[in-house]
């Protein structure tokens, strides 16, 4: 209601850019969106601190007091200095799931991997690492999703292989949330070309739409997958970056050319409206779409059914290309994350 700070918790000294092999954030600190667990009342964050240590913290949501913490530097034989935790965390099945990718520049010996830790902090850490020589980052900003069977869905970026046997990269994976055992997977027929040209699926988190899975990547193709991750349909027209929103049988995809609606009709995809030049990640409330335009530093309200502009506002501060609004106060307030702070819009 007021923006007054309720609590603040310092978790360590963030690692400096000069101590890392590449990257574009200085210092690093916390770069993945936290997750809240209603059952334990905990907020989970991952902090990258001095020495390139990645630590999962459970904080009391009311006070910010630390409850427990655990190292997530568990990718065997990899350089933790080259790993980065960018994706939003996921709470599901009594676990907190965290995805790892690399730094901007894809330098060093890193590999995309997931961890799964009990929300209570008691029990072991399950790990899944993409079976590629290097890269295959899991970095999409919206983070892993959950399918109708309770499996964790994650998009994987380009890996080392550009021919021969598929190495698990450029894919959508479904994993058991507790053990992180791989249950099923999808990779496009163009995976080798995608890896060679940095045109992979790792830039947009998959979403569940009408019982099926929709995902798009840097190649500019949107895919419709069955619950078993079999390919049903594909459409050219969206290089997706960030996180999509879903209402009914329609997904709203943050394409580089502008936000675009796509509807699932049986086993087919059909394009709807496009808000050209507004490439942000959307949220939905009532009959409106709320989205930020990082290029123009503007906040837009669009009609859900048509994409028509209902209102817009100059935010007056730089906006990350991956930022999305948050709807609060029964839809009467929208909170906008900028590079200078949080802006509340009535």
C-alpha positions, 0 to 999 in steps of 0.5 A: 500500500505504501512501499514502506520496507517491512524487513531487509536481510543481507545474506553475504557479499555478492561476487564481483564481475572481476572475479568471474570469467565473463558476465554482464551483472556487477555485482551478482548477488540474487538474480533469480526470482524468489519463491514462497511456500505457504506450507512452511511460510518460507521465502526461498532465494539463491545468493551468489556470494564472494568466491562464486558460492551459490547458496539456497536460503529459506527465510521467514516470510514475516520477518526475513529471519534465516531458517536454514541454508544449503550450498547448491554447488553440486554439479560434479566436475564443473566450475562454479565461477561459470555457473549462474542462477537466473531462473525463478525458483519453483516450489512444488511437491514439498520441494524447492527446485532451482535451475542453473545456467551460465553467465552472459557470454557462455564462458567457462566449464558450466552445464545446465542443471537442476536441484531439488531440496525439501522445503523443510531443509531436512533431507538430501539434494537431488540433482539432474545435469544435462548430459552434454559436454558443456553449456545447455543452460537452464536460464529462462527467467520464468523458471521451471513449470509443473505439468498436469502430472506434477512433473517439473518442466524445464527448457534447456539451451544450446549444448556442445553437440552440433551433430551425431547423437543428441546430447540432451540440449535444446529441449523441454524436459519433464522430471520427477520433482523429488528425485529429478529422474528424467521422465520424458523429453522433447527436442526439435529436429533442428537441434543440431542447427539450433546448437550451432547457431544459438537458436535453442529453446532455452530462452522461454519457459514452457507453459501448460495450455489446455492440457498441452505444453507450449514453448518457443525459442530463439529460432522463432518457432512455437511448438505445441507438445502433447502431455507426453512431450510428443510434437503436435504442431509448430508455427513460425513467428515468435522468438520468445524471451522471458515468461508467458501468461495463460488464460484458458486455451490461449497463451500470451508469448513475449516475442521479440517482435511484440507480445503475441497471442496463440490459441490451442485448438485441439492438436493445432496452434493458431496465432491471434493478435500481436502487440507489435513493438511491446516485447515484455513478459505479460501478466493477466488480470480480469480482461486486461494484459499488463506488460512492460516495454523495456525499449520505450520504458513504458507500462502498457494495459492491453485488451485481453481479447484484441490486444488493443491499447487501453492505457500506457504510462511512461515509467521513467526508469530503465527496465530489464527485458525479463521484468514482468508486473505484479498485480496486487490489492485485488487488481487495483494496484500494479507493481512495476520492477525497474532498474532503479526500484519498484513503481506502484501504479493505481 
